[in-house]
Amino acid sequence: LTRIRAAVGQVIAGKQEAVELLLSAVLAGGHVLVEDVPGVGKTTLAKAIARVFQVEFSRVQFTPDLLPADILGSPVLDPRSGSFSFHQGPVFTHVLLADEINRASPRTQSALLEAMSEAQVSVDGTTYRLEPPFFVFATQNPHEFAGTYPLPEAQLDRFLVRVTLGYPSESAELDMLYARQNQDPLDRLDAIATREDLLTMQAAVREVEVRPAVGRYLLSLVT
């Protein structure tokens, strides 16, 4: 895990706390919402996580005209057989980057609810399971930006972690500037673990004992 943190830190400089929170969410099997202005490394962070764990990565750019079928997939007619077959959408992956999720309509945002909650997709009465691990890394622009829709409470409830990156420090920004002089740091990022390693880590997290006193304390913080 130390090597993984160090590898991601090579791509996103000066954001150790955000990287820690994001990795914690990944190991806990939760989804992440990153809120901030454009250009602070939200997309790069999601790509780095997918690369260090050697898992499949898909990106969907959310726009006002995006439809649920563009995310989930849809039945397509096969002219040779005259029958319909389901063509999977980008949600059938391990890491789904929902980029600028609040630019899409609430109808399209709701297409992710079942996938995020139950790791499955239902289309035309048929349910399709998503291969584990499955994570949604969503990015969101501030609400005051033109063309954005507030995320409904049901959508926000699906995210385990909600973080803000913020602008890097002057020294970190200078380091990132020179790190990209000849090559994108993502291209130099090596895989540290495998999908099987990640599943093993998640199983180990579920075995961590949480005493009732700790559970009551956590409950008191949120209530």
C-alpha positions as CSV (number, residue, x, y, z in Angstrom):
1,L,0.0,0.0,0.0
2,T,2.9,2.3,0.7
3,R,4.2,1.8,-2.9
4,I,0.7,2.5,-4.3
5,R,0.5,5.8,-2.4
6,A,3.9,6.8,-3.6
7,A,3.1,5.9,-7.2
8,V,-0.1,7.9,-7.2
9,G,1.7,10.8,-5.5
10,Q,4.1,11.0,-8.5
11,V,1.2,11.9,-10.7
12,I,-0.7,14.2,-8.2
13,A,1.8,16.2,-6.3
14,G,1.0,17.8,-2.9
15,K,-2.3,16.0,-2.4
16,Q,-1.4,13.2,0.0
17,E,-4.5,13.6,2.1
18,A,-6.8,13.3,-0.9
19,V,-4.9,10.3,-2.2
20,E,-5.3,8.6,1.3
21,L,-9.0,9.2,1.3
22,L,-9.5,8.0,-2.2
23,L,-7.5,4.8,-1.5
24,S,-9.4,4.2,1.7
25,A,-12.7,4.4,-0.3
26,V,-11.3,2.0,-2.9
27,L,-10.3,-0.6,-0.3
28,A,-13.7,-0.2,1.4
29,G,-15.5,-0.8,-1.9
30,G,-17.1,2.6,-2.0
31,H,-17.5,5.3,-4.6
32,V,-15.8,8.7,-4.7
33,L,-17.1,12.2,-5.6
34,V,-14.4,14.8,-6.3
35,E,-15.7,18.4,-6.3
36,D,-13.6,21.2,-7.6
37,V,-12.9,23.6,-10.5
38,P,-11.6,22.3,-13.8
39,G,-7.9,21.7,-14.1
40,V,-6.8,20.5,-10.7
41,G,-6.2,16.8,-11.6
42,K,-9.5,15.1,-10.9
43,T,-9.5,13.0,-14.0
44,T,-5.7,12.2,-13.7
45,L,-6.3,10.9,-10.2
46,A,-8.9,8.4,-11.3
47,K,-6.7,7.2,-14.2
48,A,-3.8,6.8,-11.8
49,I,-5.8,4.6,-9.5
50,A,-6.9,2.3,-12.3
51,R,-3.4,2.0,-13.7
52,V,-1.7,1.0,-10.4
53,F,-4.2,-1.8,-9.9
54,Q,-4.2,-3.0,-13.5
55,V,-8.0,-2.8,-13.8
56,E,-10.2,-1.8,-16.7
57,F,-11.0,1.9,-17.0
58,S,-13.8,3.7,-18.8
59,R,-14.6,7.4,-19.0
60,V,-18.0,9.0,-19.7
61,Q,-18.1,12.8,-20.3
62,F,-21.4,13.9,-18.9
63,T,-23.2,16.4,-21.0
64,P,-26.8,17.8,-21.1
65,D,-27.7,15.5,-24.1
66,L,-26.3,12.3,-22.6
67,L,-28.9,9.5,-22.3
68,P,-29.1,6.6,-19.8
69,A,-28.5,4.1,-22.7
70,D,-25.2,5.9,-23.4
71,I,-24.0,4.7,-20.0
72,L,-25.7,1.4,-19.5
73,G,-25.9,0.1,-23.0
74,S,-28.9,-0.9,-25.1
75,P,-30.4,-3.8,-27.2
76,V,-29.2,-3.7,-30.8
77,L,-30.8,-5.4,-33.7
78,D,-28.6,-8.1,-35.5
79,P,-29.7,-8.0,-39.2
80,R,-28.5,-11.5,-39.8
81,S,-30.5,-13.2,-37.1
82,G,-33.3,-10.7,-36.8
83,S,-33.0,-10.7,-33.0
84,F,-31.8,-8.1,-30.5
85,S,-28.6,-8.5,-28.5
86,F,-27.5,-6.4,-25.6
87,H,-24.5,-4.2,-26.2
88,Q,-22.8,-3.2,-23.0
89,G,-22.2,0.4,-22.2
90,P,-19.1,1.9,-20.5
91,V,-20.5,1.1,-17.1
92,F,-19.3,-2.5,-17.6
93,T,-15.8,-1.8,-16.3
94,H,-13.9,-1.8,-13.1
95,V,-13.3,2.0,-12.7
96,L,-15.9,4.3,-14.3
97,L,-15.0,7.9,-14.4
98,A,-18.2,10.0,-14.5
99,D,-16.6,13.2,-15.6
100,E,-18.5,16.4,-14.7
101,I,-21.5,14.3,-13.6
102,N,-23.6,17.3,-12.7
103,R,-23.7,18.6,-16.3
104,A,-26.1,15.7,-17.2
105,S,-29.8,15.8,-16.5
106,P,-31.2,14.2,-13.3
107,R,-32.6,11.4,-15.5
108,T,-29.2,10.5,-16.8
109,Q,-27.6,10.8,-13.4
110,S,-30.1,8.3,-12.0
111,A,-28.9,5.7,-14.5
112,L,-26.0,5.0,-12.1
113,L,-28.0,4.5,-9.0
114,E,-28.5,0.7,-9.3
115,A,-25.0,0.1,-10.5
116,M,-23.5,2.1,-7.6
117,S,-25.8,0.5,-5.0
118,E,-26.0,-3.1,-6.1
119,A,-23.2,-3.6,-8.7
120,Q,-25.7,-4.5,-11.4
121,V,-27.6,-3.0,-14.3
122,S,-31.2,-3.7,-15.4
123,V,-32.2,-3.1,-19.0
124,D,-35.5,-4.3,-20.6
125,G,-36.3,-6.6,-17.7
126,T,-32.9,-8.3,-17.7
127,T,-30.3,-7.9,-14.9
128,Y,-26.6,-7.9,-15.7
129,R,-24.0,-8.2,-12.9
130,L,-20.9,-5.9,-12.9
131,E,-17.6,-7.7,-12.4
132,P,-15.9,-6.8,-9.2
133,P,-14.3,-4.5,-8.3
134,F,-16.6,-1.7,-9.5
135,F,-16.0,1.9,-8.6
136,V,-17.4,5.2,-9.7
137,F,-15.1,8.1,-9.6
138,A,-17.3,11.1,-10.3
139,T,-16.1,14.7,-10.7
140,Q,-18.3,17.6,-10.2
141,N,-17.9,21.3,-11.0
142,P,-19.1,23.9,-8.5
143,H,-22.8,24.6,-8.7
144,E,-22.3,28.2,-9.6
145,F,-20.8,27.1,-13.0
146,A,-23.2,27.5,-15.9
147,G,-25.0,24.4,-17.2
148,T,-24.8,22.3,-14.0
149,Y,-27.6,20.4,-12.2
150,P,-27.5,19.8,-8.4
151,L,-27.0,16.1,-7.6
152,P,-30.1,14.6,-5.9
153,E,-29.7,13.3,-2.3
154,A,-30.2,9.7,-3.6
155,Q,-27.2,10.1,-5.8
156,L,-25.0,11.7,-3.1
157,D,-25.9,8.9,-0.7
158,R,-24.2,6.4,-3.1
159,F,-20.8,8.1,-2.5
160,L,-18.7,6.9,0.4
161,V,-16.2,9.8,0.1
162,R,-16.7,13.4,-1.0
163,V,-13.5,15.3,-1.4
164,T,-12.1,18.6,-2.7
165,L,-8.6,18.7,-4.2
166,G,-8.0,22.5,-4.3
167,Y,-5.2,24.2,-6.2
168,P,-1.7,22.8,-5.6
169,S,0.9,24.8,-3.7
170,E,3.3,26.9,-5.8
171,S,6.1,24.4,-5.4
172,A,3.9,21.4,-6.3
173,E,2.6,23.2,-9.3
174,L,6.2,23.9,-10.4
175,D,7.1,20.2,-10.0
176,M,4.1,19.2,-12.1
177,L,5.0,21.7,-14.8
178,Y,8.5,20.2,-15.2
179,A,7.3,16.6,-14.8
180,R,5.2,17.0,-18.0
181,Q,8.0,18.6,-20.0
182,N,8.8,15.5,-22.1
183,Q,6.2,12.9,-21.1
184,D,2.9,12.6,-19.2
185,P,3.6,11.1,-15.7
186,L,0.7,8.7,-16.3
187,D,2.7,7.1,-19.1
188,R,5.5,6.3,-16.6
189,L,3.2,4.9,-14.0
190,D,3.8,1.2,-13.5
191,A,1.2,-1.3,-12.2
192,I,1.9,-2.0,-8.5
193,A,-0.9,-4.5,-7.8
194,T,-3.4,-6.6,-9.7
195,R,-7.1,-6.9,-9.7
196,E,-6.8,-10.1,-7.6
197,D,-4.6,-8.2,-5.1
198,L,-7.2,-5.5,-4.8
199,L,-10.0,-8.0,-4.2
200,T,-7.8,-9.6,-1.5
201,M,-7.3,-6.2,0.1
202,Q,-11.0,-5.5,0.1
203,A,-11.7,-8.8,1.7
204,A,-9.1,-8.1,4.4
205,V,-10.8,-4.7,5.1
206,R,-14.1,-6.4,5.7
207,E,-12.5,-8.6,8.4
208,V,-11.3,-5.7,10.4
209,E,-13.1,-5.8,13.8
210,V,-15.0,-2.7,14.8
211,R,-16.0,-2.8,18.5
212,P,-19.5,-1.7,19.5
213,A,-18.1,1.3,21.4
214,V,-16.4,2.5,18.2
215,G,-19.6,2.0,16.2
216,R,-21.6,4.0,18.7
217,Y,-19.0,6.8,18.6
218,L,-19.2,6.9,14.8
219,L,-23.0,7.0,14.9
220,S,-22.9,9.9,17.3
221,L,-20.7,11.9,14.9
222,V,-23.2,11.7,12.1
223,T,-26.4,12.1,14.2
